[in-house]
């Protein structure tokens, strides 16, 4: 996953982005800092499905929960 600054993001940064995705409205300043590619991946997850994202220091498993939030394992 490449961040908005053009550099790869770490697992911790990705988890922070997922927390903002789950907790902030789409029009907020914090939400705008999430990489657009990550928002596309998270929007595409269906409830109960899992996806994987490569980061600087490995890969992270992303899952959409039944309450429509996303967990980063």
C-alpha distance (Angstrom), angle and dihedral (degrees) to the residues before:
residue distance angle dihedral
X1 . . .
X2 3.78 . .
X3 3.80 117.8 .
X4 3.78 127.8 -136.9
X5 3.81 89.4 -93.9
X6 3.82 92.1 59.3
X7 3.80 96.0 -107.8
X8 3.82 127.4 111.4
X9 3.81 114.9 -97.8
X10 3.80 124.3 -129.1
X11 3.80 125.4 -126.2
X12 3.81 91.4 -102.0
X13 3.81 92.2 52.3
X14 3.80 90.2 48.8
X15 3.81 91.0 51.7
X16 3.82 89.6 50.8
X17 3.82 89.8 51.1
X18 3.83 90.3 50.9
X19 3.83 90.3 50.3
X20 3.82 89.8 52.9
X21 3.83 90.1 46.3
X22 3.81 89.6 54.4
X23 3.80 97.6 42.3
X24 3.81 110.3 32.7
X25 3.80 130.9 67.5
X26 3.80 116.0 -110.8
X27 3.78 94.5 -110.7
X28 3.81 95.6 55.5
X29 3.79 124.6 112.5
X30 3.82 91.3 -120.7
X31 3.81 91.9 53.2
X32 3.81 90.2 53.2
X33 3.83 89.0 60.2
X34 3.83 92.2 63.4
X35 3.84 111.7 101.2
X36 3.81 109.2 -101.8
X37 3.82 91.9 -130.8
X38 3.81 90.2 57.0
X39 3.81 91.5 51.2
X40 3.81 88.9 51.9
X41 3.81 91.5 50.9
X42 3.82 93.1 46.1
X43 3.81 92.9 46.9
X44 3.80 89.6 51.9
X45 3.81 95.3 55.7
X46 3.78 113.2 105.2
X47 3.84 120.9 -148.7
X48 3.79 110.3 -80.8
X49 3.81 93.6 15.8
X50 3.79 128.4 115.8
X51 3.79 132.6 -146.0
X52 3.79 134.3 -179.6
X53 3.80 129.4 -136.3
X54 3.80 124.8 -166.4
X55 3.79 116.1 -130.8
X56 3.78 135.9 -177.6
X57 3.81 92.3 -90.3
X58 3.82 102.3 32.5
X59 3.77 137.0 -56.5
X60 3.79 131.9 -53.7
X61 3.79 127.3 -146.7
X62 3.81 114.5 -132.9
X63 3.80 121.8 -163.6
X64 3.80 131.5 -178.1
X65 3.80 110.9 -136.2
X66 3.79 126.1 -146.5
X67 3.83 90.3 -104.7
X68 3.85 86.5 60.2
X69 3.81 95.3 -110.5
X70 3.81 122.1 124.4
X71 3.80 125.7 -124.1
X72 3.79 123.7 -156.1
X73 3.79 110.3 -151.6
